[in-house]
């Protein structure tokens, strides 16, 4: 399958909102307003996967000085500092029709590569326990349960040192 990974643009907003809404429970999904703000603010850290001209996946997150992904980071793009050393991942999602075909891995690999090129020290995310092995394949280390209560879920802090 021919997949292109590229920087997201404002033109991708409608599809990004749709994918976010079908891949995450409502309590965990970013709002349309939040996704619009992220597309505008995260110039180097919002990517999409595209197949035959259609957006089928996404990955995004802010850049910060914080070493952990905290709930406050989700709340405002004002906390994004593109020159800071820590790249966060807020969401990784692939349309269900295209899941289990390696696309999430392609998005992750490109996101990590871009963080390296931009001299980030680490990439940080939170995930549910059942996703630990997926992220460990990329070199992320499980740092235990997170203090995040985003979406009312128990998360694990994961860090990839670059």
N, CA and C atoms as a LAMMPS dump frame, in Angstrom:
ITEM: TIMESTEP
0
ITEM: NUMBER OF ATOMS
486
ITEM: BOX BOUNDS ff ff ff
-5.0000000000000000e+02 5.0000000000000000e+02
-5.0000000000000000e+02 5.0000000000000000e+02
-5.0000000000000000e+02 5.0000000000000000e+02
ITEM: ATOMS id mol type element x y z
1 1 1 N 0.848 -1.181 0
2 1 2 C 0 0 0
3 1 3 C 0.89 1.239 0
4 2 1 N 0.545 2.177 -0.831
5 2 2 C 1.314 3.419 -0.956
6 2 3 C 0.809 4.434 0.071
7 3 1 N 1.642 4.697 1.08
8 3 2 C 1.292 5.622 2.161
9 3 3 C 2.303 6.758 2.166
10 4 1 N 1.812 7.983 2.241
11 4 2 C 2.679 9.152 2.388
12 4 3 C 2.463 9.728 3.784
13 5 1 N 3.558 10.044 4.458
14 5 2 C 3.489 10.722 5.75
15 5 3 C 3.943 12.154 5.495
16 6 1 N 3.125 13.112 5.922
17 6 2 C 3.438 14.512 5.652
18 6 3 C 2.957 15.389 6.804
19 7 1 N 3.413 16.635 6.784
20 7 2 C 2.944 17.613 7.767
21 7 3 C 1.462 17.881 7.526
22 8 1 N 0.716 17.953 8.6
23 8 2 C -0.71 18.27 8.506
24 8 3 C -0.884 19.748 8.181
25 9 1 N -1.971 20.065 7.508
26 9 2 C -2.303 21.45 7.19
27 9 3 C -3.737 21.745 7.638
28 10 1 N -4.1 23.003 7.599
29 10 2 C -5.459 23.404 7.964
30 10 3 C -6.496 22.711 7.086
31 11 1 N -6.124 22.372 5.855
32 11 2 C -7.047 21.679 4.951
33 11 3 C -7.396 20.277 5.422
34 12 1 N -6.606 19.733 6.345
35 12 2 C -6.843 18.383 6.862
36 12 3 C -7.802 18.357 8.05
37 13 1 N -8.225 19.528 8.498
38 13 2 C -8.982 19.609 9.75
39 13 3 C -10.198 18.691 9.784
40 14 1 N -11.03 18.739 8.786
41 14 2 C -12.258 17.94 8.804
42 14 3 C -11.959 16.446 8.951
43 15 1 N -11.001 15.942 8.204
44 15 2 C -10.664 14.513 8.257
45 15 3 C -10 14.151 9.586
46 16 1 N -9.144 15.034 10.099
47 16 2 C -8.48 14.802 11.383
48 16 3 C -9.522 14.721 12.508
49 17 1 N -10.492 15.615 12.479
50 17 2 C -11.56 15.588 13.474
51 17 3 C -12.314 14.266 13.392
52 18 1 N -12.628 13.836 12.196
53 18 2 C -13.362 12.585 12.002
54 18 3 C -12.574 11.39 12.538
55 19 1 N -11.311 11.281 12.164
56 19 2 C -10.492 10.143 12.618
57 19 3 C -10.361 10.149 14.131
58 20 1 N -10.117 11.308 14.707
59 20 2 C -10.017 11.43 16.161
60 20 3 C -11.311 10.933 16.818
61 21 1 N -12.439 11.312 16.264
62 21 2 C -13.732 10.971 16.874
63 21 3 C -14.072 9.489 16.784
64 22 1 N -13.589 8.805 15.756
65 22 2 C -13.908 7.375 15.644
66 22 3 C -12.855 6.477 16.284
67 23 1 N -11.695 7.039 16.601
68 23 2 C -10.619 6.23 17.181
69 23 3 C -10.499 6.357 18.7
70 24 1 N -11.058 7.398 19.272
71 24 2 C -10.954 7.618 20.713
72 24 3 C -12.338 7.772 21.322
73 25 1 N -12.514 7.281 22.552
74 25 2 C -13.768 7.567 23.256
75 25 3 C -13.92 9.084 23.421
76 26 1 N -15.146 9.547 23.515
77 26 2 C -15.412 10.981 23.608
78 26 3 C -14.669 11.635 24.768
79 27 1 N -14.483 10.91 25.865
80 27 2 C -13.791 11.484 27.03
81 27 3 C -12.3 11.673 26.792
82 28 1 N -11.744 10.974 25.818
83 28 2 C -10.311 11.053 25.527
84 28 3 C -9.991 11.834 24.261
85 29 1 N -10.924 11.936 23.353
86 29 2 C -10.684 12.571 22.055
87 29 3 C -10.505 14.078 22.205
88 30 1 N -9.641 14.619 21.389
89 30 2 C -9.48 16.075 21.317
90 30 3 C -10.726 16.67 20.671
91 31 1 N -11.091 17.844 21.107
92 31 2 C -12.253 18.529 20.531
93 31 3 C -11.895 19.107 19.162
94 32 1 N -12.894 19.361 18.336
95 32 2 C -12.601 20.021 17.057
96 32 3 C -11.849 21.34 17.239
97 33 1 N -12.225 22.119 18.236
98 33 2 C -11.543 23.391 18.505
99 33 3 C -10.071 23.151 18.843
100 34 1 N -9.82 22.161 19.689
101 34 2 C -8.445 21.839 20.08
102 34 3 C -7.628 21.377 18.872
103 35 1 N -8.204 20.532 18.034
104 35 2 C -7.48 20.053 16.855
105 35 3 C -7.174 21.196 15.894
106 36 1 N -8.105 22.114 15.737
107 36 2 C -7.863 23.284 14.88
108 36 3 C -6.7 24.107 15.425
109 37 1 N -6.675 24.315 16.741
110 37 2 C -5.585 25.076 17.366
111 37 3 C -4.249 24.341 17.221
112 38 1 N -4.269 23.026 17.387
113 38 2 C -3.032 22.243 17.244
114 38 3 C -2.495 22.319 15.817
115 39 1 N -3.377 22.21 14.834
116 39 2 C -2.931 22.304 13.441
117 39 3 C -2.222 23.623 13.177
118 40 1 N -2.707 24.681 13.783
119 40 2 C -2.089 25.996 13.592
120 40 3 C -0.783 26.138 14.366
121 41 1 N -0.711 25.543 15.56
122 41 2 C 0.44 25.765 16.446
123 41 3 C 1.57 24.748 16.273
124 42 1 N 1.238 23.502 16.01
125 42 2 C 2.255 22.439 15.995
126 42 3 C 2.803 22.244 14.58
127 43 1 N 3.478 23.254 14.076
128 43 2 C 3.968 23.235 12.688
129 43 3 C 4.888 22.053 12.391
130 44 1 N 5.69 21.646 13.361
131 44 2 C 6.641 20.552 13.16
132 44 3 C 6.211 19.255 13.825
133 45 1 N 5.088 19.271 14.511
134 45 2 C 4.732 18.08 15.274
135 45 3 C 3.256 17.707 15.159
136 46 1 N 2.752 17.8 13.934
137 46 2 C 1.427 17.291 13.607
138 46 3 C 1.545 16.694 12.212
139 47 1 N 1.512 15.374 12.141
140 47 2 C 1.68 14.661 10.877
141 47 3 C 0.418 13.874 10.551
142 48 1 N 0.222 13.637 9.274
143 48 2 C -0.864 12.771 8.831
144 48 3 C -0.31 11.709 7.891
145 49 1 N -1.023 10.586 7.848
146 49 2 C -0.76 9.529 6.865
147 49 3 C -1.821 9.674 5.786
148 50 1 N -1.385 9.544 4.548
149 50 2 C -2.28 9.754 3.423
150 50 3 C -2.185 8.562 2.469
151 51 1 N -3.327 8.112 1.988
152 51 2 C -3.393 7.032 0.996
153 51 3 C -4.312 7.497 -0.132
154 52 1 N -3.796 7.505 -1.351
155 52 2 C -4.563 7.959 -2.525
156 52 3 C -5.219 9.324 -2.292
157 53 1 N -4.459 10.231 -1.667
158 53 2 C -4.949 11.586 -1.462
159 53 3 C -5.894 11.762 -0.282
160 54 1 N -6.142 10.696 0.462
161 54 2 C -7.074 10.754 1.604
162 54 3 C -6.315 10.57 2.914
163 55 1 N -6.576 11.454 3.877
164 55 2 C -5.962 11.344 5.199
165 55 3 C -6.578 10.151 5.916
166 56 1 N -5.692 9.232 6.377
167 56 2 C -6.173 8.01 7.033
168 56 3 C -5.587 7.827 8.439
169 57 1 N -4.696 8.723 8.855
170 57 2 C -4.106 8.609 10.18
171 57 3 C -3.456 9.912 10.592
172 58 1 N -3.145 10.005 11.887
173 58 2 C -2.551 11.229 12.412
174 58 3 C -1.712 10.938 13.649
175 59 1 N -0.784 11.847 13.91
176 59 2 C -0.013 11.86 15.146
177 59 3 C 0.303 13.321 15.445
178 60 1 N 0.194 13.701 16.722
179 60 2 C 0.461 15.091 17.067
180 60 3 C 0.828 15.237 18.531
181 61 1 N 1.46 16.352 18.852
182 61 2 C 1.791 16.671 20.23
183 61 3 C 2.59 17.96 20.312
184 62 1 N 2.565 18.548 21.48
185 62 2 C 3.284 19.804 21.677
186 62 3 C 4.752 19.539 22.002
187 63 1 N 5.52 20.615 22.055
188 63 2 C 6.911 20.582 22.481
189 63 3 C 6.98 21.438 23.743
190 64 1 N 7.706 20.958 24.741
191 64 2 C 7.718 21.616 26.039
192 64 3 C 9.032 21.337 26.769
193 65 1 N 9.229 22.035 27.87
194 65 2 C 10.374 21.769 28.749
195 65 3 C 10.058 20.663 29.746
196 66 1 N 8.772 20.364 29.914
197 66 2 C 8.356 19.319 30.859
198 66 3 C 8.822 17.95 30.389
199 67 1 N 9.152 17.082 31.339
200 67 2 C 9.591 15.728 31.013
201 67 3 C 8.464 14.712 31.073
202 68 1 N 7.302 15.135 31.547
203 68 2 C 6.126 14.261 31.64
204 68 3 C 4.961 14.933 30.931
205 69 1 N 4.085 14.113 30.377
206 69 2 C 2.883 14.615 29.733
207 69 3 C 1.81 14.806 30.798
208 70 1 N 1.495 16.06 31.067
209 70 2 C 0.512 16.391 32.092
210 70 3 C -0.792 16.849 31.438
211 71 1 N -1.868 16.757 32.188
212 71 2 C -3.177 17.132 31.663
213 71 3 C -3.226 18.584 31.205
214 72 1 N -2.485 19.459 31.864
215 72 2 C -2.517 20.873 31.487
216 72 3 C -2.006 21.099 30.062
217 73 1 N -1.119 20.235 29.577
218 73 2 C -0.591 20.397 28.222
219 73 3 C -1.673 20.193 27.166
220 74 1 N -2.634 19.315 27.44
221 74 2 C -3.734 19.09 26.503
222 74 3 C -4.634 20.324 26.379
223 75 1 N -4.68 21.113 27.441
224 75 2 C -5.669 22.18 27.55
225 75 3 C -5.383 23.423 26.713
226 76 1 N -4.113 23.693 26.424
227 76 2 C -3.802 24.954 25.738
228 76 3 C -2.548 24.842 24.884
229 77 1 N -2.662 25.284 23.635
230 77 2 C -1.486 25.316 22.77
231 77 3 C -0.522 26.412 23.198
232 78 1 N -0.947 27.272 24.099
233 78 2 C -0.071 28.334 24.602
234 78 3 C 1.129 27.755 25.357
235 79 1 N 1.031 26.518 25.803
236 79 2 C 2.132 25.875 26.524
237 79 3 C 3.155 25.251 25.561
238 80 1 N 2.856 25.279 24.267
239 80 2 C 3.754 24.749 23.24
240 80 3 C 4.929 25.705 23.045
241 81 1 N 6.15 25.158 23.074
242 81 2 C 7.374 25.933 22.853
243 81 3 C 8.234 25.134 21.889
244 82 1 N 8.161 25.479 20.63
245 82 2 C 8.814 24.699 19.587
246 82 3 C 10.313 24.515 19.802
247 83 1 N 10.933 25.398 20.567
248 83 2 C 12.379 25.304 20.79
249 83 3 C 12.737 24.474 22.032
250 84 1 N 11.753 24.032 22.782
251 84 2 C 11.999 23.252 23.996
252 84 3 C 12.519 21.845 23.648
253 85 1 N 13.082 21.125 24.619
254 85 2 C 13.733 19.846 24.326
255 85 3 C 12.854 18.593 24.325
256 86 1 N 11.619 18.697 24.777
257 86 2 C 10.8 17.49 24.942
258 86 3 C 9.595 17.491 24.009
259 87 1 N 9.57 16.504 23.137
260 87 2 C 8.459 16.338 22.195
261 87 3 C 7.414 15.418 22.817
262 88 1 N 6.203 15.914 22.977
263 88 2 C 5.095 15.113 23.499
264 88 3 C 4.312 14.501 22.346
265 89 1 N 3.61 13.422 22.64
266 89 2 C 2.638 12.861 21.703
267 89 3 C 1.293 12.866 22.409
268 90 1 N 0.348 13.59 21.845
269 90 2 C -1.006 13.639 22.392
270 90 3 C -1.871 12.521 21.819
271 91 1 N -1.693 12.241 20.544
272 91 2 C -2.549 11.239 19.926
273 91 3 C -1.912 10.606 18.716
274 92 1 N -2.171 9.326 18.554
275 92 2 C -1.777 8.544 17.383
276 92 3 C -3.019 7.753 17.006
277 93 1 N -3.534 7.965 15.813
278 93 2 C -4.775 7.305 15.41
279 93 3 C -4.744 6.98 13.92
280 94 1 N -5.295 5.822 13.592
281 94 2 C -5.427 5.394 12.204
282 94 3 C -6.878 4.964 11.995
283 95 1 N -7.452 5.413 10.905
284 95 2 C -8.832 5.037 10.57
285 95 3 C -8.967 3.513 10.695
286 96 1 N -10.031 3.029 11.318
287 96 2 C -10.195 1.58 11.529
288 96 3 C -10.056 0.736 10.268
289 97 1 N -10.46 1.245 9.132
290 97 2 C -10.352 0.513 7.87
291 97 3 C -8.886 0.228 7.503
292 98 1 N -7.957 1.022 8.046
293 98 2 C -6.544 0.891 7.69
294 98 3 C -5.673 0.408 8.852
295 99 1 N -6.294 0.016 9.945
296 99 2 C -5.518 -0.438 11.099
297 99 3 C -4.896 -1.813 10.838
298 100 1 N -3.877 -2.122 11.622
299 100 2 C -3.157 -3.4 11.55
300 100 3 C -2.456 -3.612 10.2
301 101 1 N -2.027 -2.499 9.606
302 101 2 C -1.283 -2.563 8.347
303 101 3 C 0.052 -1.828 8.452
304 102 1 N 0.454 -1.488 9.677
305 102 2 C 1.74 -0.845 9.892
306 102 3 C 1.732 0.672 9.774
307 103 1 N 0.588 1.277 9.581
308 103 2 C 0.519 2.721 9.364
309 103 3 C 0.829 3.488 10.641
310 104 1 N 0.324 3.015 11.775
311 104 2 C 0.651 3.673 13.051
312 104 3 C 2.163 3.649 13.27
313 105 1 N 2.794 2.541 12.941
314 105 2 C 4.245 2.44 13.065
315 105 3 C 4.967 3.408 12.143
316 106 1 N 4.458 3.575 10.936
317 106 2 C 5.06 4.526 10
318 106 3 C 4.943 5.95 10.536
319 107 1 N 3.78 6.287 11.066
320 107 2 C 3.593 7.623 11.658
321 107 3 C 4.563 7.825 12.82
322 108 1 N 4.675 6.815 13.682
323 108 2 C 5.562 6.917 14.852
324 108 3 C 7.017 7.074 14.411
325 109 1 N 7.446 6.267 13.466
326 109 2 C 8.842 6.338 13.013
327 109 3 C 9.166 7.711 12.431
328 110 1 N 8.268 8.257 11.642
329 110 2 C 8.508 9.583 11.052
330 110 3 C 8.505 10.668 12.126
331 111 1 N 7.603 10.54 13.102
332 111 2 C 7.529 11.514 14.185
333 111 3 C 8.827 11.509 14.988
334 112 1 N 9.34 10.32 15.292
335 112 2 C 10.604 10.187 16.024
336 112 3 C 11.755 10.76 15.193
337 113 1 N 11.773 10.449 13.904
338 113 2 C 12.844 10.955 13.031
339 113 3 C 12.844 12.48 12.998
340 114 1 N 11.679 13.081 12.925
341 114 2 C 11.595 14.538 12.911
342 114 3 C 12.046 15.131 14.25
343 115 1 N 11.728 14.458 15.342
344 115 2 C 12.187 14.934 16.658
345 115 3 C 13.715 14.882 16.73
346 116 1 N 14.315 13.843 16.178
347 116 2 C 15.783 13.732 16.169
348 116 3 C 16.408 14.853 15.347
349 117 1 N 15.873 15.078 14.167
350 117 2 C 16.396 16.123 13.285
351 117 3 C 16.32 17.487 13.969
352 118 1 N 15.288 17.677 14.78
353 118 2 C 15.085 18.952 15.463
354 118 3 C 15.797 18.98 16.818
355 119 1 N 16.653 17.992 17.067
356 119 2 C 17.497 17.925 18.272
357 119 3 C 16.717 17.876 19.581
358 120 1 N 15.597 17.182 19.567
359 120 2 C 14.853 16.991 20.812
360 120 3 C 15.567 15.929 21.648
361 121 1 N 15.465 16.037 22.969
362 121 2 C 16.135 15.097 23.876
363 121 3 C 15.338 13.822 24.063
364 122 1 N 14.022 13.935 23.96
365 122 2 C 13.152 12.791 24.239
366 122 3 C 11.797 13.002 23.579
367 123 1 N 11.095 11.875 23.411
368 123 2 C 9.705 11.89 22.982
369 123 3 C 8.927 11.226 24.115
370 124 1 N 7.841 11.875 24.521
371 124 2 C 7.097 11.448 25.698
372 124 3 C 5.62 11.261 25.336
373 125 1 N 5.029 10.21 25.883
374 125 2 C 3.609 9.969 25.682
375 125 3 C 3.039 9.246 26.894
376 126 1 N 1.734 9.157 26.925
377 126 2 C 1.075 8.289 27.89
378 126 3 C 0.259 7.282 27.097
379 127 1 N 0.125 6.077 27.649
380 127 2 C -0.682 5.069 26.977
381 127 3 C -1.333 4.158 28.006
382 128 1 N -2.329 3.442 27.542
383 128 2 C -2.992 2.447 28.385
384 128 3 C -2.103 1.208 28.472
385 129 1 N -2.285 0.452 29.532
386 129 2 C -1.438 -0.72 29.794
387 129 3 C -1.383 -1.673 28.594
388 130 1 N -2.508 -1.874 27.928
389 130 2 C -2.546 -2.823 26.807
390 130 3 C -1.769 -2.342 25.583
391 131 1 N -1.311 -1.096 25.578
392 131 2 C -0.53 -0.552 24.455
393 131 3 C 0.976 -0.488 24.742
394 132 1 N 1.382 -0.88 25.934
395 132 2 C 2.804 -0.773 26.315
396 132 3 C 3.723 -1.459 25.318
397 133 1 N 3.411 -2.68 24.94
398 133 2 C 4.294 -3.443 24.04
399 133 3 C 4.445 -2.767 22.678
400 134 1 N 3.386 -2.157 22.178
401 134 2 C 3.475 -1.449 20.902
402 134 3 C 4.538 -0.359 20.985
403 135 1 N 4.489 0.458 22.024
404 135 2 C 5.429 1.565 22.136
405 135 3 C 6.834 1.098 22.5
406 136 1 N 6.943 0.031 23.245
407 136 2 C 8.27 -0.503 23.591
408 136 3 C 9.019 -0.947 22.341
409 137 1 N 8.307 -1.353 21.283
410 137 2 C 8.949 -1.744 20.023
411 137 3 C 9.757 -0.603 19.412
412 138 1 N 9.402 0.623 19.744
413 138 2 C 10.086 1.801 19.212
414 138 3 C 11.179 2.299 20.156
415 139 1 N 11.33 1.635 21.294
416 139 2 C 12.359 2.03 22.255
417 139 3 C 11.854 2.817 23.444
418 140 1 N 10.549 3.034 23.531
419 140 2 C 9.995 3.739 24.689
420 140 3 C 10.153 2.888 25.938
421 141 1 N 10.402 3.561 27.052
422 141 2 C 10.522 2.895 28.349
423 141 3 C 9.295 3.235 29.184
424 142 1 N 8.724 2.208 29.799
425 142 2 C 7.58 2.403 30.686
426 142 3 C 8.1 2.945 32.01
427 143 1 N 7.61 4.107 32.394
428 143 2 C 8.03 4.73 33.648
429 143 3 C 6.952 4.621 34.723
430 144 1 N 6.018 3.694 34.524
431 144 2 C 4.983 3.445 35.52
432 144 3 C 3.735 4.269 35.289
433 145 1 N 2.812 4.141 36.225
434 145 2 C 1.551 4.85 36.097
435 145 3 C 1.754 6.356 36.139
436 146 1 N 1.001 7.028 35.293
437 146 2 C 1.073 8.481 35.155
438 146 3 C 0.181 9.164 36.181
439 147 1 N 0.479 10.415 36.44
440 147 2 C -0.412 11.23 37.279
441 147 3 C -1.554 11.795 36.447
442 148 1 N -1.492 11.639 35.134
443 148 2 C -2.549 12.13 34.255
444 148 3 C -3.856 11.399 34.546
445 149 1 N -4.924 12.164 34.542
446 149 2 C -6.263 11.593 34.691
447 149 3 C -7.107 11.895 33.449
448 150 1 N -6.452 12.254 32.37
449 150 2 C -7.12 12.595 31.111
450 150 3 C -8.133 11.512 30.735
451 151 1 N -9.357 11.92 30.521
452 151 2 C -10.395 10.988 30.094
453 151 3 C -10.838 10.009 31.162
454 152 1 N -10.357 10.189 32.418
455 152 2 C -10.736 9.28 33.492
456 152 3 C -10.127 7.896 33.349
457 153 1 N -8.95 7.819 32.73
458 153 2 C -8.294 6.546 32.433
459 153 3 C -6.97 6.448 33.178
460 154 1 N -6.528 5.225 33.472
461 154 2 C -5.198 5.011 34.039
462 154 3 C -4.212 4.934 32.872
463 155 1 N -3.213 5.798 32.906
464 155 2 C -2.202 5.887 31.851
465 155 3 C -0.844 5.476 32.393
466 156 1 N 0.04 5.118 31.476
467 156 2 C 1.446 4.855 31.81
468 156 3 C 2.284 5.913 31.112
469 157 1 N 3.257 6.452 31.834
470 157 2 C 4.223 7.375 31.236
471 157 3 C 5.225 6.576 30.425
472 158 1 N 5.448 6.988 29.204
473 158 2 C 6.417 6.335 28.324
474 158 3 C 7.384 7.398 27.794
475 159 1 N 8.681 7.073 27.817
476 159 2 C 9.687 8.014 27.33
477 159 3 C 10.66 7.303 26.404
478 160 1 N 10.947 7.948 25.293
479 160 2 C 11.966 7.517 24.359
480 160 3 C 13.078 8.557 24.415
481 161 1 N 14.248 8.153 24.889
482 161 2 C 15.388 9.069 24.94
483 161 3 C 16.093 9.041 23.602
484 162 1 N 16.304 10.22 23.027
485 162 2 C 16.914 10.31 21.683
486 162 3 C 18.408 10.522 21.763
